[in-house]
Amino acid sequence: MRNTALFGGALVGVPIVFGAYVFASYRLALRQGYLPFTLYPEWYWFAVYGTCLVAGTALIYFTKLAPHWLRIIAGIVYATAMSVGLLLVHLVVACANGDCL
């Protein structure tokens, strides 16, 4: 049960949290007639992106995968895959708000 919750948080929760942040930043900026990167400092996005990646990697690490090196490898694979996944989440939310490149 614990492993399921940890994997679920890493695979589903992290993209949802990041998507919610991107969606909220677009909604708040568009209400004022701007895009998020022109209204808010860009480091906010990088901070949330990095925090989501680190939190998800920590959730993978705290699972009960054995041996220990398997958790490290799983964390590295997760961080690599999720870094691309979060960029795709951002792209989808941005396009949904009319900011397709």
C-alpha positions as CSV (number, residue, x, y, z in Angstrom):
1,M,0.0,0.0,0.0
2,R,2.8,2.4,0.9
3,N,4.7,1.7,-2.3
4,T,1.5,2.3,-4.3
5,A,1.0,5.6,-2.7
6,L,4.6,6.7,-3.2
7,F,4.6,5.6,-6.9
8,G,1.2,7.2,-7.4
9,G,2.4,10.5,-5.9
10,A,5.5,10.5,-8.1
11,L,3.8,9.5,-11.3
12,V,0.4,11.2,-11.0
13,G,0.7,13.7,-8.2
14,V,3.8,15.5,-9.4
15,P,2.5,16.3,-12.9
16,I,-0.9,17.4,-11.5
17,V,0.7,19.8,-9.0
18,F,3.0,21.2,-11.7
19,G,0.1,21.5,-14.2
20,A,-2.0,23.2,-11.5
21,Y,0.8,25.8,-11.0
22,V,1.2,26.4,-14.7
23,F,-2.6,26.7,-15.1
24,A,-2.9,29.1,-12.2
25,S,0.0,31.3,-13.4
26,Y,-1.6,31.5,-16.9
27,R,-5.0,32.4,-15.5
28,L,-3.7,35.1,-13.2
29,A,-1.4,36.6,-15.8
30,L,-4.0,36.5,-18.6
31,R,-6.5,38.3,-16.4
32,Q,-4.0,41.2,-16.3
33,G,-3.3,41.0,-20.0
34,Y,0.1,39.4,-19.8
35,L,1.7,36.0,-20.2
36,P,3.3,34.5,-17.1
37,F,6.9,34.9,-18.2
38,T,6.3,38.6,-18.8
39,L,4.5,39.3,-15.6
40,Y,6.2,37.0,-13.1
41,P,10.0,36.4,-12.6
42,E,11.1,33.4,-14.6
43,W,12.8,31.8,-11.6
44,Y,9.4,31.0,-10.1
45,W,8.8,28.5,-12.9
46,F,12.2,27.0,-12.5
47,A,11.8,26.8,-8.7
48,V,8.4,24.9,-9.1
49,Y,9.8,22.7,-11.8
50,G,12.9,21.8,-9.8
51,T,10.8,21.3,-6.6
52,C,8.5,18.9,-8.4
53,L,11.4,16.9,-9.9
54,V,13.1,16.7,-6.5
55,A,9.9,15.8,-4.7
56,G,9.0,13.0,-7.2
57,T,12.5,11.6,-7.1
58,A,12.4,11.6,-3.3
59,L,9.1,9.7,-3.4
60,I,10.7,7.1,-5.7
61,Y,13.6,6.8,-3.4
62,F,11.4,6.3,-0.3
63,T,9.8,3.2,-1.8
64,K,10.9,-0.2,-0.6
65,L,12.7,-1.2,-3.7
66,A,15.5,-3.6,-2.9
67,P,18.5,-3.6,-3.3
68,H,19.4,0.0,-2.5
69,W,21.1,0.6,-5.9
70,L,17.8,-0.2,-7.6
71,R,16.1,2.8,-5.8
72,I,19.0,5.0,-7.0
73,I,18.7,3.8,-10.6
74,A,14.9,4.2,-10.5
75,G,15.3,7.7,-9.2
76,I,17.6,8.7,-12.0
77,V,15.3,7.2,-14.6
78,Y,12.3,8.9,-13.0
79,A,14.1,12.3,-12.9
80,T,15.1,12.0,-16.5
81,A,11.7,10.9,-17.8
82,M,9.8,13.4,-15.6
83,S,11.9,16.3,-16.7
84,V,10.6,15.8,-20.2
85,G,7.1,14.9,-18.9
86,L,6.8,18.2,-17.0
87,L,7.9,20.1,-20.1
88,L,5.1,18.4,-22.0
89,V,2.6,19.2,-19.2
90,H,3.7,22.9,-19.5
91,L,3.2,22.8,-23.3
92,V,-0.2,21.3,-23.0
93,V,-1.4,23.8,-20.4
94,A,0.2,26.7,-22.3
95,C,-1.5,25.7,-25.6
96,A,-4.8,25.3,-23.8
97,N,-4.4,28.9,-22.7
98,G,-3.6,30.2,-26.2
99,D,0.2,30.3,-25.9
100,C,1.2,27.7,-28.5
101,L,4.6,28.3,-30.1
